[in-house]
């Protein structure tokens, strides 16, 4: 069984408004000690959390903001203020914690000492709100069993997190897979349980938001070259989002019929992606998901270009936000 005295919770948030109140309430119900870390919100997030009487840590604005930094600072607060911690659960301010999750996570971590990270099923809160909510729900799915990576919402063994010095604060995106790579290099395992971990509220209702989110993904893929991963993903969006469109434009000028034939590669790729999907959804949903997987190549390539532009011009990387 879980012990509320040996697990602490870090909530991170920025401009989450009403969502942060629901998140904090769900965490309070768990009975565990927690800290809310705010990344310079300019809405009333801090006031909302303060009105509940929760512990708050506001990040120093003289340093760059990032989810990695927020999680690390929250972890340091827990270590300083809570003795005997064995596990830490990280959750974002737009999520709500399932009332049974900590019990399931602790049972797994107590039973198998070589498992350092446990996650579960994260569901989008209202998939009827928009097609993007449904897409996010499909995107959160991880097949239960041993895994190689997951998102930032997870339960982690404190001793391992301390040994690895937490997340890389220089990464404004893609900090989770980089950290989990180091977890595996340490000889530790990761596991996804069948149980629900909680819900997520993306508040995503427009394609422009989806574009920015995919742009951020491309940015993180570019950043991952520093630690030698995601080569295949980079090759994919460079080909589908840049090389092939360039060839199509050239062919439209010199050989239009050939351009039409080449254009057929896109629907064929959608069919190929559809056939490879192993997610528990109907064919109609999977087809839409496959279409967006291909559409994502364009904003991902733009994010890739922006990352390298920042490097060449010496610009500082800043948080990429899709929420208004």
C-alpha positions in Angstrom: 0.0 0.0 0.0 1.1 3.6 -0.5 2.3 5.7 2.5 1.5 9.4 2.2 4.6 10.0 4.3 7.1 8.6 1.8 5.8 10.2 -1.4 5.7 13.8 -2.2 4.1 15.6 -5.2 5.4 18.5 -7.3 2.8 20.5 -9.3 4.2 22.8 -12.0 2.1 25.4 -13.7 2.0 28.6 -15.7 -1.2 30.5 -16.4 -3.5 27.6 -15.7 -6.3 29.6 -14.2 -9.3 27.5 -13.1 -7.4 24.3 -14.1 -4.8 24.7 -11.3 -7.5 24.8 -8.6 -8.9 21.4 -9.7 -5.4 20.1 -9.9 -4.5 21.2 -6.4 -7.8 19.9 -5.0 -7.1 16.4 -6.5 -3.6 16.4 -5.0 -4.8 17.6 -1.5 -7.2 14.6 -1.5 -4.2 12.2 -1.8 -3.0 13.3 1.6 0.6 13.6 0.4 2.8 16.6 1.0 3.1 18.7 -2.2 4.5 22.0 -3.5 3.1 24.1 -6.3 5.8 25.7 -8.5 4.7 28.6 -10.6 6.7 29.7 -13.7 5.9 33.5 -13.7 2.2 33.3 -14.3 0.5 36.5 -15.3 -3.0 35.3 -14.6 -4.4 34.6 -11.1 -2.9 31.1 -10.7 -0.8 32.0 -7.7 -3.7 33.8 -6.0 -6.0 30.7 -6.6 -3.5 28.3 -5.1 -2.7 30.7 -2.2 -6.4 30.9 -1.4 -6.5 27.2 -0.9 -3.7 27.4 1.6 -1.2 25.3 -0.4 2.6 25.7 -0.4 3.8 27.8 -3.3 7.2 28.3 -4.8 7.5 31.1 -7.4 10.5 30.8 -9.7 13.1 33.6 -9.8 12.4 35.4 -13.1 16.1 36.3 -13.5 16.7 32.7 -14.8 15.1 31.1 -17.9 11.8 29.4 -17.3 11.3 25.7 -18.2 9.3 22.8 -17.0 12.6 21.0 -16.2 13.6 23.8 -13.9 10.2 24.0 -12.2 10.2 20.2 -11.5 13.8 20.3 -10.2 13.1 23.3 -7.9 9.9 21.6 -6.6 11.9 18.4 -5.9 14.5 20.3 -3.9 11.8 21.9 -1.8 10.3 18.5 -1.0 13.8 17.1 0.0 14.4 20.1 2.2 11.0 20.0 3.9 10.0 16.4 4.0 12.0 13.6 5.6 12.0 10.0 4.5 10.8 10.5 0.9 11.1 7.5 -1.3 9.1 8.6 -4.3 8.1 11.8 -6.0 5.1 12.3 -8.3 5.3 15.0 -10.9 2.0 16.5 -12.3 1.2 19.5 -14.5 -1.2 22.2 -13.4 -3.6 21.3 -16.2 -4.1 17.8 -14.9 -6.0 16.1 -12.1 -4.6 13.2 -10.1 -6.6 9.9 -9.9 -7.5 9.2 -6.4 -6.0 5.6 -6.6 -2.9 6.3 -8.6 -0.3 6.8 -5.8 -1.4 3.5 -4.3 -0.8 1.6 -7.5 2.5 3.4 -8.2 3.9 2.8 -4.8 2.9 -0.9 -4.8 4.9 -1.4 -8.1 7.9 0.6 -6.9 8.0 -1.2 -3.6 7.8 -4.6 -5.3 10.5 -4.1 -7.9 13.6 -2.2 -6.9 15.0 -2.0 -10.4 12.0 0.0 -11.6 12.7 3.8 -11.1 9.8 5.3 -13.0 6.1 4.4 -13.1 3.4 6.0 -15.2 -0.2 5.0 -16.0 -3.0 5.9 -18.4 -3.5 9.7 -18.8 -6.9 10.6 -20.3 -7.9 13.9 -21.9 -10.6 15.3 -19.7 -13.2 16.2 -22.4 -12.7 14.5 -25.8 -16.0 15.9 -27.0 -14.7 19.5 -26.7 -12.7 19.4 -30.0 -11.0 17.1 -32.4 -7.7 18.2 -30.8 -8.8 17.0 -27.4 -9.5 13.6 -29.0 -6.1 13.6 -30.8 -4.4 14.4 -27.4 -6.3 11.5 -25.8 -4.9 9.2 -28.4 -1.5 10.7 -28.1 -1.3 10.1 -24.4 -1.8 6.3 -24.8 1.1 4.1 -23.8 0.7 0.4 -24.0 1.0 -1.1 -20.5 4.2 -2.9 -19.7 7.9 -2.0 -19.7 8.6 1.2 -21.6 11.5 3.3 -22.7 10.0 6.8 -22.1 6.9 8.7 -21.1 5.8 12.2 -20.4 6.7 14.5 -17.4 3.7 13.2 -15.4 5.1 10.2 -13.6 6.1 8.7 -10.3 9.9 8.5 -9.8 12.2 6.9 -7.2 13.8 9.7 -5.2 17.2 8.1 -5.0 17.4 7.8 -8.8 16.2 11.4 -9.4 18.8 12.7 -6.9 21.6 10.6 -8.4 20.9 11.9 -11.9 20.5 15.5 -10.7 17.0 15.7 -12.1 15.9 17.1 -15.5 18.3 19.0 -17.7 17.2 22.6 -17.2 18.9 23.8 -20.4 16.1 22.0 -22.4 12.9 23.9 -22.9 11.3 20.9 -24.6 12.2 17.2 -24.7 13.6 17.2 -21.2 11.6 14.1 -20.3 13.0 11.6 -22.9 16.5 12.9 -22.2 16.1 12.2 -18.5 14.6 8.8 -19.1 17.5 7.9 -21.3 19.8 8.5 -18.4 17.5 6.4 -16.2 17.9 3.5 -18.5 21.7 4.0 -18.8 21.8 3.7 -15.0 20.4 0.2 -15.4 17.0 1.1 -14.1 13.7 0.2 -15.7 10.4 2.1 -16.5 6.9 0.6 -16.4 3.5 1.7 -17.5 0.6 0.4 -15.5 -2.9 -0.3 -16.9 -4.5 1.9 -14.1 -5.5 5.5 -14.7 -3.0 8.1 -13.6 -5.3 11.1 -14.0 -6.9 13.4 -16.5 -5.4 16.2 -18.6 -7.2 19.3 -19.9 -5.4 20.6 -23.0 -7.8 23.5 -23.5 -7.0 23.1 -27.2 -9.7 24.2 -29.6 -7.9 25.5 -32.7 -5.5 24.3 -35.3 -3.2 27.2 -34.4 -2.7 25.8 -31.0 -2.0 22.3 -32.4 0.5 23.9 -34.8 2.4 25.5 -31.9 2.4 22.3 -30.0 3.8 20.4 -33.0 6.3 23.2 -33.6 7.5 22.7 -30.0 7.9 19.0 -30.7 10.1 19.7 -33.7 12.1 22.1 -31.6 12.7 19.3 -29.0 13.6 16.8 -31.8 16.3 19.2 -33.0 17.5 19.7 -29.4 17.8 15.9 -29.0 20.7 15.8 -31.4 22.8 17.0 -28.4 22.2 13.7 -26.7 22.1 11.5 -29.8 18.5 10.5 -30.1 15.5 11.0 -32.4 17.5 10.8 -35.6 14.7 8.9 -37.3 12.1 11.5 -36.3 14.3 14.3 -37.6 14.9 12.5 -40.9 11.1 12.0 -41.2 9.9 15.6 -40.8 12.8 16.9 -43.0 11.7 14.6 -45.8 7.9 15.0 -45.5 7.9 18.6 -44.3 10.7 20.1 -46.5 12.3 17.9 -49.1 9.2 16.5 -50.7 7.3 19.8 -50.7 10.3 21.5 -52.4 10.3 18.7 -55.1 6.6 19.2 -55.6 7.0 22.9 -56.2 9.8 22.3 -58.7 7.8 19.7 -60.5 4.7 21.9 -60.6 6.8 24.4 -62.6 8.5 22.0 -65.0 6.4 18.8 -65.1 2.9 19.3 -63.5 1.7 15.7 -64.3 4.7 14.3 -62.3 4.0 16.6 -59.4 0.4 15.1 -59.2 1.8 11.6 -59.2 4.3 12.5 -56.5 1.6 14.1 -54.4 0.0 10.7 -54.1 2.8 9.7 -51.8 1.1 11.7 -49.0 -2.2 9.7 -48.8 -0.2 6.5 -49.2 1.9 7.5 -46.2 -1.3 8.2 -44.2 -2.5 4.6 -45.0 0.9 3.3 -43.9 0.8 5.1 -40.6 -2.8 4.0 -40.1 -1.8 0.3 -40.6 1.0 0.6 -38.0 -1.1 2.2 -35.2 -1.6 0.0 -32.1 -3.9 2.1 -30.1 -7.4 1.1 -28.6 -9.5 3.3 -30.8 -11.9 2.9 -33.7 -10.8 3.0 -37.3 -12.3 6.4 -37.9 -10.3 7.9 -35.0 -7.1 6.2 -36.0 -7.5 7.5 -39.6 -7.8 11.1 -38.3 -4.8 10.5 -36.0 -2.8 9.2 -39.0 -3.6 12.3 -41.0 -2.5 14.6 -38.3 0.7 12.6 -37.8 1.6 13.5 -41.3 0.4 17.1 -41.1 2.6 17.5 -38.0 5.7 17.2 -40.2 5.3 20.7 -41.4 5.2 22.5 -38.0 7.8 20.1 -36.7 10.2 21.1 -39.5 9.5 24.7 -38.7 10.4 24.1 -35.0 13.6 22.4 -36.2 14.5 25.4 -38.2 13.8 27.8 -35.4 16.0 25.8 -33.0 19.0 26.1 -35.4 18.2 29.7 -36.1 18.4 30.4 -32.4 21.7 28.6 -32.2 23.2 30.5 -35.2 22.0 33.9 -34.0 22.8 33.3 -30.3 19.2 33.9 -29.2 18.0 32.5 -25.9 15.5 29.7 -26.1 12.2 30.6 -24.3 9.1 28.6 -23.4 6.9 27.7 -26.4 3.3 27.8 -25.3 0.2 26.8 -27.2 -2.3 28.0 -24.6 -3.6 31.5 -24.5 
